[in-house]
Amino acid sequence: MARLDADGTLDTGFTCDTSGTVQSLVVQTDGSIVVGGTFTTFSGESVARVARCLDNGDHDPSFVTQVTSGNERGMMAWKIA
């Protein structure tokens, strides 16, 4: 994943690596970004196809889900309440 600055240039301070495809994302009201897809690692941390990233793209370890890793198709859409 990558993020662009307001002027359209690449935000080089945002580093986010996944082991698979990001299929969906949502920006929460606090600016956090929740992503879902076929990945099992996110910014070097083991996850089960859904994760939230901090402002710099790092994995947010405080975000815990009940998603299991058995879904090979990944996370394509969801609603966050």
C-alpha positions in Angstrom: 0.0 0.0 0.0 1.0 3.6 -0.5 -0.3 6.9 0.6 -0.2 10.2 -1.3 0.4 13.6 0.2 -2.1 16.5 -0.4 0.0 17.6 -3.4 -0.1 14.2 -5.0 3.5 13.1 -4.2 4.3 9.8 -2.6 4.3 9.9 1.2 7.6 8.2 1.9 7.0 8.2 5.7 4.1 5.8 5.2 5.4 2.2 5.1 3.0 -0.7 4.9 3.9 -4.1 3.6 1.6 -7.0 3.2 2.1 -10.7 2.3 -0.8 -10.6 -0.1 -3.4 -8.5 -1.8 -5.3 -5.7 -0.1 -8.9 -6.1 -1.3 -10.7 -3.5 0.8 -10.1 -0.6 3.1 -12.0 1.8 5.3 -10.8 5.0 6.9 -12.2 5.3 10.4 -13.3 8.6 11.9 -10.0 9.0 13.9 -8.0 8.6 10.6 -7.0 5.0 11.3 -7.0 2.8 8.2 -8.5 -0.7 8.4 -7.5 -3.1 5.6 -8.7 -6.5 4.6 -7.5 -9.0 2.0 -5.6 -12.2 1.3 -2.6 -11.3 3.5 -1.4 -13.1 6.6 1.3 -10.6 7.6 1.0 -6.8 7.8 4.0 -4.6 8.3 5.9 -7.6 9.6 3.2 -8.8 12.1 1.2 -12.0 11.8 -2.5 -11.2 11.1 -5.6 -13.0 9.9 -6.5 -11.1 6.7 -7.6 -7.9 8.5 -5.5 -5.2 10.2 -5.4 -1.6 11.2 -2.5 0.7 10.5 -1.1 3.6 12.4 -0.4 7.0 10.8 3.0 5.8 9.6 1.6 2.5 8.1 2.8 0.3 11.0 0.5 -2.4 12.3 -1.7 -1.3 15.2 -1.3 -4.1 17.7 -4.2 -2.8 19.8 -6.7 -3.7 17.0 -7.8 -7.2 17.7 -10.4 -9.1 15.5 -12.2 -12.4 15.7 -11.3 -13.2 12.1 -9.7 -16.6 11.5 -7.1 -17.3 8.8 -9.2 -20.1 7.2 -10.8 -17.8 4.5 -8.6 -18.2 1.5 -10.6 -15.6 -0.5 -9.7 -12.9 2.0 -11.8 -10.0 3.3 -13.6 -8.2 0.5 -16.1 -6.0 2.3 -17.4 -5.3 5.8 -19.1 -2.8 8.0 -17.3 -1.4 11.0 -19.6 -0.3 13.8 
